[in-house]
């Protein structure tokens, strides 16, 4: 799958970046292409392009706060989780997503 997403935490520092790295690493282990934008104390980093969003099969929002730019994902399947889930159980998250998508086909 081609996955894009956003990570953001209340302080906009540690959990934001750890969640990003965990989602990317676990996604690659499952054979997915993953790109995560961060929204933190220094603003938006690695901002997703319109082309990346258009090509995405799925959007993951790993956030503990309200994220900006949600309207960019209109019409896309969105999975919303806390940064804690992204950090502590990213592989289980991908297994659950894959299982749900397989039952929908």
N, C-alpha and C positions, 0 to 999 in steps of 0.2 A: 504494500500500500504506500501511497504518497500521503504523508501526514504533515500538517502544519499546526502551529499552536502558539499559545502565549503562556508565559509563566510570570507570576507577580505575587509578592507577599506583602504583609503589612508594613514591614520596615524597608522593603525594596532592596535588600542586600543579599544575605546568605541564602535563604530558602529559594529566592527567585532563580539564582544561578545554579544551585544544586539541583533543583527540580528540572531545569533545562537539561543539564548534563545527564541526569539519570534517564530522562525520557528519550534523549537521543541515543544513548548507549544501549538501552534495552531495546529500542526500536530497531536499531541496526542488527542486534542479535537475532531478531525475529525476521530479518530481511526487509524491513521497511525503510523508506527514505523519510527522514524526519528533519524538519526545520522549525525551530522555536524562537519566537521573538520574546525579548524580556521587557518588562515595564517596571522600572525600579526608581530609586532615588535620583538617578542621573538621567531619567527619561526613558525613551524607547531606544533599545539597541537591537540590531539585527532585524530591522523592520521587514516584515513580509511584503513581497511585491504582489501586485494584482495577478501576475502570471502564476506565481507560486500558489496563491489562494485558488485561482481558477482550476489549476491542475490537481488540487488536493482531493483525496478521497474522504478525508476525515479531518476534523479540527479538534484538538485537545486544548482546553483552557484549564491550566493548573494554577488556580489563584485563590487567595484568601481575601482579596479586595476586588472592588469593581475595576474591570479593565476597560480601556478606551479602544474604540475602533471595532466593536463587535459587529457593526452593520456590514463590515467587509465580508462577513461569513454567511450572509443571507443565502438560504437555499442549500447550505452544507450541513452534513451531520456533525453535530457538536457534542463532545463529551466534556462535562465539567466536573473537575475534581479539585480537592485541596492540594496544596503543595506537599503536604505530609504524605499523601498517597503516592504522588509522583516520586518522592524521595524514598519512601520505605517499601513500596510494592509496585515498582514500574513493570516488572515482568508479569505479575498477576493481572495488572491492568490490561496489558496487551493480550494476554490469554483470554480475558473476559470479553474484550472488544472483538477479537477474532471469533470466539464462540457465538457471540450475538449476531455478528455479520453472517456467519455460516448458516445460522438457523433462519435468517431472513431471505436467503437465496433459494 
